[in-house]
């Protein structure tokens, strides 16, 4: 797996490619959450658009939900964005992270990065205006 973690203003863009093993994906999640900058993060983009195969089954997503539950105590304001067109992964994400009692962070799914960026721009703008912080940049 190739995993490039790009820290952005108020967020992280994690670009994944090739074959993604479950352990590598979970390590990338833990790496971001262990970074001191995580406390200021408002979104994490998990970009699966260049992934050819993965090992993320129900068990690994349940483990991810537990990891996120712990990280939520440090930063409850994160939006987890997943990009890709893998219908089975989308179904699992919906079942385990979105439509269940395990929802910790707001989780959204998009087919493309531009769709995700458009949503984030609107979402972050609303949050920062509501908190009196101006607009997203």
MDAnalysis code that builds the backbone (N, CA, C; Angstrom):
import MDAnalysis as mda
import numpy as np

u = mda.Universe.empty(411, n_residues=137, atom_resindex=np.repeat(np.arange(137), 3), trajectory=True)
u.add_TopologyAttr("name", ["N", "CA", "C"] * 137)
u.add_TopologyAttr("resid", np.arange(1, 138))
u.add_TopologyAttr("resname", ["UNK", "UNK", "UNK", "UNK", "UNK", "UNK", "UNK", "UNK", "UNK", "UNK", "UNK", "UNK", "UNK", "UNK", "UNK", "UNK", "UNK", "UNK", "UNK", "UNK", "UNK", "UNK", "UNK", "UNK", "UNK", "UNK", "UNK", "UNK", "UNK", "UNK", "UNK", "UNK", "UNK", "UNK", "UNK", "UNK", "UNK", "UNK", "UNK", "UNK", "UNK", "UNK", "UNK", "UNK", "UNK", "UNK", "UNK", "UNK", "UNK", "UNK", "UNK", "UNK", "UNK", "UNK", "UNK", "UNK", "UNK", "UNK", "UNK", "UNK", "UNK", "UNK", "UNK", "UNK", "UNK", "UNK", "UNK", "UNK", "UNK", "UNK", "UNK", "UNK", "UNK", "UNK", "UNK", "UNK", "UNK", "UNK", "UNK", "UNK", "UNK", "UNK", "UNK", "UNK", "UNK", "UNK", "UNK", "UNK", "UNK", "UNK", "UNK", "UNK", "UNK", "UNK", "UNK", "UNK", "UNK", "UNK", "UNK", "UNK", "UNK", "UNK", "UNK", "UNK", "UNK", "UNK", "UNK", "UNK", "UNK", "UNK", "UNK", "UNK", "UNK", "UNK", "UNK", "UNK", "UNK", "UNK", "UNK", "UNK", "UNK", "UNK", "UNK", "UNK", "UNK", "UNK", "UNK", "UNK", "UNK", "UNK", "UNK", "UNK", "UNK", "UNK", "UNK", "UNK", "UNK"])
u.atoms.positions = np.array([
    [0.855, -1.180, 0.000],
    [0.000, 0.000, 0.000],
    [0.885, 1.222, 0.000],
    [0.487, 2.155, -0.781],
    [1.090, 3.466, -0.710],
    [0.093, 4.351, 0.042],
    [0.592, 5.069, 1.023],
    [-0.262, 5.958, 1.812],
    [0.471, 7.276, 1.995],
    [-0.064, 8.306, 1.385],
    [0.498, 9.641, 1.537],
    [-0.444, 10.448, 2.421],
    [0.086, 10.944, 3.522],
    [-0.708, 11.751, 4.448],
    [-0.307, 13.208, 4.259],
    [-1.269, 14.006, 3.815],
    [-1.029, 15.429, 3.559],
    [-1.828, 16.229, 4.583],
    [-1.107, 16.979, 5.412],
    [-1.760, 17.825, 6.404],
    [-2.151, 19.133, 5.726],
    [-3.427, 19.489, 5.873],
    [-3.977, 20.697, 5.274],
    [-4.461, 21.614, 6.393],
    [-4.877, 22.810, 6.011],
    [-5.455, 23.722, 6.994],
    [-6.745, 23.095, 7.522],
    [-6.760, 22.745, 8.793],
    [-7.926, 22.163, 9.473],
    [-8.260, 20.743, 9.030],
    [-7.344, 20.061, 8.324],
    [-7.683, 18.714, 7.903],
    [-6.511, 17.900, 7.410],
    [-6.844, 16.688, 7.005],
    [-5.864, 15.738, 6.493],
    [-6.441, 15.086, 5.251],
    [-5.606, 14.955, 4.223],
    [-5.975, 14.203, 3.022],
    [-5.058, 12.993, 2.969],
    [-5.637, 11.828, 3.162],
    [-4.875, 10.577, 3.133],
    [-5.132, 9.906, 1.795],
    [-4.078, 9.875, 0.950],
    [-4.177, 9.271, -0.382],
    [-3.665, 7.837, -0.335],
    [-4.555, 6.911, -0.605],
    [-4.213, 5.497, -0.593],
    [-4.154, 4.983, -2.030],
    [-3.280, 4.003, -2.264],
    [-3.217, 3.421, -3.600],
    [-2.737, 1.983, -3.521],
    [-3.006, 1.240, -4.616],
    [-2.612, -0.160, -4.665],
    [-3.483, -1.010, -3.761],
    [-2.885, -2.047, -3.195],
    [-3.586, -2.934, -2.264],
    [-3.461, -2.375, -0.850],
    [-4.566, -2.226, -0.158],
    [-4.589, -1.694, 1.205],
    [-4.894, -2.833, 2.169],
    [-3.910, -3.180, 2.995],
    [-4.173, -4.194, 4.016],
    [-4.886, -3.538, 5.191],
    [-5.605, -4.334, 5.940],
    [-6.333, -3.815, 7.094],
    [-5.381, -3.222, 8.115],
    [-4.282, -3.918, 8.392],
    [-3.345, -3.426, 9.410],
    [-2.695, -2.114, 8.974],
    [-2.367, -1.984, 7.698],
    [-1.769, -0.728, 7.215],
    [-2.765, 0.428, 7.322],
    [-4.020, 0.163, 6.972],
    [-5.019, 1.220, 7.056],
    [-5.204, 1.658, 8.507],
    [-5.338, 0.707, 9.414],
    [-5.531, 1.057, 10.822],
    [-4.312, 1.781, 11.387],
    [-3.113, 1.393, 10.963],
    [-1.907, 2.117, 11.402],
    [-1.926, 3.560, 10.904],
    [-2.412, 3.784, 9.687],
    [-2.473, 5.154, 9.166],
    [-3.458, 5.991, 9.971],
    [-4.566, 5.388, 10.396],
    [-5.544, 6.090, 11.238],
    [-4.903, 6.454, 12.576],
    [-4.245, 5.488, 13.189],
    [-3.602, 5.728, 14.491],
    [-2.491, 6.764, 14.378],
    [-1.758, 6.763, 13.270],
    [-0.690, 7.738, 13.062],
    [-1.232, 9.165, 13.035],
    [-2.332, 9.359, 12.340],
    [-2.951, 10.693, 12.273],
    [-3.459, 11.105, 13.645],
    [-4.120, 10.193, 14.329],
    [-4.714, 10.537, 15.621],
    [-3.666, 10.738, 16.709],
    [-2.484, 10.179, 16.542],
    [-1.407, 10.351, 17.524],
    [-0.627, 11.639, 17.306],
    [-0.810, 12.266, 16.170],
    [-0.084, 13.493, 15.848],
    [-0.659, 14.657, 16.668],
    [0.191, 15.521, 17.225],
    [-0.322, 16.663, 18.006],
    [-1.258, 17.574, 17.213],
    [-1.113, 17.605, 15.898],
    [-1.984, 18.454, 15.068],
    [-3.415, 17.933, 14.999],
    [-3.631, 16.680, 15.404],
    [-4.966, 16.082, 15.314],
    [-6.008, 16.864, 16.110],
    [-5.605, 17.474, 17.192],
    [-6.556, 18.219, 18.020],
    [-7.206, 19.384, 17.274],
    [-6.560, 19.867, 16.205],
    [-7.093, 20.997, 15.425],
    [-7.792, 20.550, 14.141],
    [-7.767, 19.271, 13.847],
    [-8.327, 18.737, 12.605],
    [-9.850, 18.774, 12.649],
    [-10.450, 19.143, 11.530],
    [-11.907, 19.134, 11.412],
    [-12.373, 18.092, 10.394],
    [-11.458, 17.568, 9.573],
    [-11.823, 16.528, 8.616],
    [-10.622, 15.657, 8.294],
    [-10.929, 14.407, 7.946],
    [-9.935, 13.490, 7.403],
    [-10.540, 12.889, 6.144],
    [-9.868, 13.120, 5.028],
    [-10.290, 12.534, 3.755],
    [-9.521, 11.232, 3.572],
    [-10.247, 10.136, 3.489],
    [-9.672, 8.821, 3.204],
    [-9.923, 8.547, 1.729],
    [-8.921, 8.810, 0.897],
    [-9.078, 8.774, -0.553],
    [-8.709, 7.390, -1.096],
    [-9.723, 6.605, -1.408],
    [-9.553, 5.257, -1.948],
    [-9.623, 5.238, -3.471],
    [-9.582, 6.394, -4.131],
    [-9.810, 6.426, -5.580],
    [-8.741, 5.693, -6.376],
    [-7.533, 5.523, -5.837],
    [-6.462, 4.798, -6.544],
    [-6.204, 3.417, -5.945],
    [-7.116, 2.944, -5.104],
    [-6.958, 1.628, -4.475],
    [-7.458, 0.552, -5.439],
    [-6.634, -0.480, -5.619],
    [-7.018, -1.581, -6.512],
    [-7.692, -2.721, -5.757],
    [-7.351, -2.894, -4.479],
    [-7.965, -3.913, -3.632],
    [-7.703, -3.552, -2.176],
    [-8.495, -4.134, -1.280],
    [-8.322, -3.835, 0.141],
    [-8.806, -5.013, 0.980],
    [-8.456, -4.977, 2.264],
    [-8.839, -6.023, 3.208],
    [-9.762, -5.496, 4.303],
    [-10.459, -4.419, 4.045],
    [-11.311, -3.821, 5.074],
    [-12.662, -4.533, 5.110],
    [-12.763, -5.490, 6.008],
    [-14.024, -6.196, 6.175],
    [-14.723, -5.683, 7.434],
    [-15.799, -6.334, 7.807],
    [-16.588, -5.875, 8.953],
    [-15.753, -5.811, 10.233],
    [-14.913, -6.807, 10.462],
    [-14.115, -6.843, 11.687],
    [-13.163, -5.650, 11.788],
    [-12.503, -5.304, 10.679],
    [-11.583, -4.170, 10.705],
    [-12.337, -2.850, 10.878],
    [-13.527, -2.760, 10.292],
    [-14.296, -1.527, 10.465],
    [-14.839, -1.402, 11.883],
    [-15.133, -2.516, 12.534],
    [-15.506, -2.466, 13.953],
    [-14.316, -1.995, 14.787],
    [-13.123, -2.452, 14.442],
    [-11.920, -1.980, 15.139],
    [-11.707, -0.490, 14.891],
    [-11.939, -0.050, 13.654],
    [-11.841, 1.376, 13.338],
    [-12.825, 2.179, 14.178],
    [-14.049, 1.692, 14.329],
    [-15.045, 2.391, 15.145],
    [-14.558, 2.536, 16.584],
    [-13.921, 1.505, 17.121],
    [-13.394, 1.573, 18.490],
    [-12.250, 2.578, 18.582],
    [-11.382, 2.599, 17.582],
    [-10.269, 3.562, 17.563],
    [-10.822, 4.985, 17.503],
    [-11.830, 5.200, 16.672],
    [-12.424, 6.530, 16.560],
    [-13.112, 6.947, 17.853],
    [-13.712, 5.996, 18.535],
    [-14.365, 6.298, 19.798],
    [-13.351, 6.879, 20.786],
    [-12.177, 6.270, 20.840],
    [-11.122, 6.778, 21.715],
    [-10.622, 8.139, 21.284],
    [-10.449, 8.336, 19.988],
    [-9.936, 9.614, 19.477],
    [-10.942, 10.737, 19.667],
    [-12.204, 10.394, 19.730],
    [-13.254, 11.399, 19.886],
    [-13.119, 12.168, 21.200],
    [-12.527, 11.548, 22.206],
    [-12.340, 12.260, 23.474],
    [-11.342, 13.403, 23.315],
    [-10.398, 13.239, 22.393],
    [-9.412, 14.286, 22.119],
    [-9.973, 15.346, 21.174],
    [-10.734, 14.895, 20.164],
    [-11.260, 15.818, 19.170],
    [-12.589, 15.290, 18.637],
    [-13.704, 15.783, 19.155],
    [-15.014, 15.289, 18.726],
    [-15.548, 15.940, 17.449],
    [-14.786, 16.855, 16.838],
    [-15.314, 17.642, 15.723],
    [-14.901, 17.146, 14.340],
    [-14.324, 15.967, 14.252],
    [-13.810, 15.460, 12.983],
    [-14.933, 14.915, 12.105],
    [-14.831, 15.200, 10.815],
    [-15.681, 14.560, 9.818],
    [-14.790, 13.565, 9.081],
    [-15.236, 12.338, 8.966],
    [-14.483, 11.312, 8.242],
    [-15.092, 11.176, 6.856],
    [-14.308, 11.515, 5.847],
    [-14.768, 11.509, 4.462],
    [-14.081, 10.359, 3.739],
    [-14.867, 9.548, 3.049],
    [-14.333, 8.437, 2.271],
    [-14.637, 8.683, 0.800],
    [-13.606, 8.535, -0.033],
    [-13.751, 8.736, -1.474],
    [-13.432, 7.431, -2.181],
    [-14.285, 7.071, -3.114],
    [-14.046, 5.877, -3.916],
    [-15.342, 5.350, -4.478],
    [-15.215, 4.382, -5.358],
    [-16.395, 3.836, -6.029],
    [-16.615, 2.354, -5.731],
    [-15.943, 1.823, -4.725],
    [-16.105, 0.422, -4.343],
    [-17.440, 0.274, -3.608],
    [-18.409, -0.333, -4.275],
    [-19.762, -0.452, -3.713],
    [-19.784, -1.292, -2.441],
    [-18.983, -2.332, -2.383],
    [-18.967, -3.192, -1.193],
    [-18.377, -2.452, 0.006],
    [-17.297, -1.702, -0.203],
    [-16.731, -0.911, 0.890],
    [-17.738, 0.142, 1.350],
    [-18.408, 0.787, 0.429],
    [-19.424, 1.790, 0.789],
    [-20.532, 1.148, 1.619],
    [-20.966, -0.060, 1.230],
    [-22.002, -0.756, 1.990],
    [-21.530, -1.041, 3.410],
    [-20.297, -1.512, 3.545],
    [-19.760, -1.807, 4.880],
    [-19.629, -0.540, 5.717],
    [-19.139, 0.529, 5.115],
    [-19.011, 1.792, 5.847],
    [-20.378, 2.276, 6.325],
    [-21.377, 2.193, 5.452],
    [-22.731, 2.601, 5.844],
    [-23.243, 1.740, 6.990],
    [-23.070, 0.448, 6.866],
    [-23.593, -0.495, 7.858],
    [-22.924, -0.330, 9.223],
    [-21.617, -0.162, 9.226],
    [-20.874, -0.192, 10.490],
    [-20.594, 1.198, 11.058],
    [-20.287, 2.170, 10.206],
    [-19.896, 3.488, 10.722],
    [-20.973, 4.556, 10.607],
    [-21.958, 4.371, 9.754],
    [-22.952, 5.433, 9.540],
    [-24.319, 5.071, 10.125],
    [-24.849, 3.917, 9.743],
    [-26.224, 3.551, 10.106],
    [-26.311, 2.697, 11.365],
    [-25.393, 2.852, 12.273],
    [-25.399, 1.991, 13.455],
    [-25.229, 2.816, 14.724],
    [-25.265, 2.133, 15.833],
    [-25.049, 2.767, 17.136],
    [-23.575, 3.152, 17.327],
    [-22.695, 2.733, 16.408],
    [-21.260, 2.971, 16.544],
    [-20.814, 4.324, 15.998],
    [-21.729, 5.119, 15.494],
    [-21.374, 6.394, 14.894],
    [-20.711, 7.290, 15.938],
    [-19.474, 7.630, 15.685],
    [-18.726, 8.518, 16.570],
    [-18.547, 9.860, 15.870],
    [-17.934, 9.814, 14.692],
    [-17.739, 10.998, 13.875],
    [-18.774, 11.013, 12.762],
    [-19.025, 12.186, 12.226],
    [-19.847, 12.248, 11.029],
    [-19.041, 11.604, 9.904],
    [-19.625, 10.627, 9.246],
    [-18.963, 9.898, 8.163],
    [-19.770, 10.123, 6.893],
    [-19.082, 10.531, 5.824],
    [-19.744, 10.749, 4.541],
    [-18.951, 10.054, 3.445],
    [-19.657, 9.663, 2.392],
    [-19.061, 8.946, 1.269],
    [-19.272, 9.736, -0.016],
    [-18.220, 9.816, -0.834],
    [-18.307, 10.471, -2.134],
    [-17.552, 9.644, -3.157],
    [-17.949, 9.796, -4.422],
    [-17.252, 9.101, -5.505],
    [-15.954, 9.801, -5.889],
    [-15.927, 11.132, -5.767],
    [-14.763, 11.890, -6.249],
    [-14.279, 12.904, -5.219],
    [-13.027, 13.284, -5.346],
    [-12.448, 14.311, -4.479],
    [-13.137, 15.667, -4.648],
    [-13.434, 16.135, -5.872],
    [-14.143, 17.424, -5.995],
    [-15.487, 17.436, -5.263],
    [-16.227, 16.324, -5.315],
    [-17.497, 16.260, -4.580],
    [-17.256, 16.423, -3.083],
    [-16.238, 15.736, -2.581],
    [-15.918, 15.818, -1.151],
    [-15.486, 17.220, -0.768],
    [-14.631, 17.831, -1.576],
    [-14.159, 19.195, -1.280],
    [-15.321, 20.181, -1.278],
    [-16.242, 20.048, -2.220],
    [-17.412, 20.941, -2.252],
    [-18.215, 20.802, -0.966],
    [-18.468, 19.558, -0.551],
    [-19.223, 19.325, 0.680],
    [-18.479, 19.896, 1.883],
    [-17.178, 19.642, 1.954],
    [-16.387, 20.137, 3.087],
    [-16.386, 21.660, 3.148],
    [-16.282, 22.295, 1.994],
    [-16.290, 23.762, 1.984],
    [-17.583, 24.296, 2.591],
    [-18.708, 23.724, 2.210],
    [-19.985, 24.149, 2.786],
    [-20.096, 23.793, 4.258],
    [-19.685, 22.592, 4.607],
    [-19.770, 22.124, 5.992],
    [-18.877, 22.947, 6.916],
    [-17.664, 23.188, 6.506],
    [-16.729, 23.938, 7.344],
    [-17.148, 25.406, 7.441],
    [-17.666, 25.941, 6.363],
    [-18.141, 27.321, 6.403],
    [-19.265, 27.496, 7.399],
    [-20.210, 26.550, 7.399],
    [-21.326, 26.612, 8.358],
    [-20.818, 26.503, 9.791],
    [-19.894, 25.591, 10.032],
    [-19.382, 25.388, 11.395],
    [-18.637, 26.617, 11.898],
    [-17.784, 27.157, 11.055],
    [-16.986, 28.301, 11.506],
    [-17.842, 29.554, 11.661],
    [-18.845, 29.733, 10.814],
    [-19.741, 30.878, 10.994],
    [-20.514, 30.716, 12.290],
    [-20.990, 29.475, 12.533],
    [-21.772, 29.210, 13.745],
    [-20.926, 29.444, 14.994],
    [-19.662, 29.098, 14.933],
    [-18.778, 29.261, 16.086],
    [-18.186, 30.684, 16.139],
    [-18.577, 31.538, 15.201],
    [-18.079, 32.905, 15.199],
    [-16.661, 33.016, 14.658],
    [-16.200, 32.017, 13.910],
    [-14.833, 32.013, 13.433],
    [-14.658, 32.528, 12.027],
    [-15.651, 33.154, 11.450],
    [-15.481, 33.664, 10.072],
    [-15.800, 32.584, 9.068],
    [-15.006, 32.538, 8.009],
    [-15.274, 31.574, 6.939],
    [-14.096, 30.633, 6.753],
    [-14.376, 29.534, 6.054],
    [-13.331, 28.541, 5.792],
    [-12.344, 29.095, 4.785],
    [-11.113, 28.699, 4.922],
    [-10.110, 29.127, 3.958],
    [-9.310, 27.952, 3.481],
])
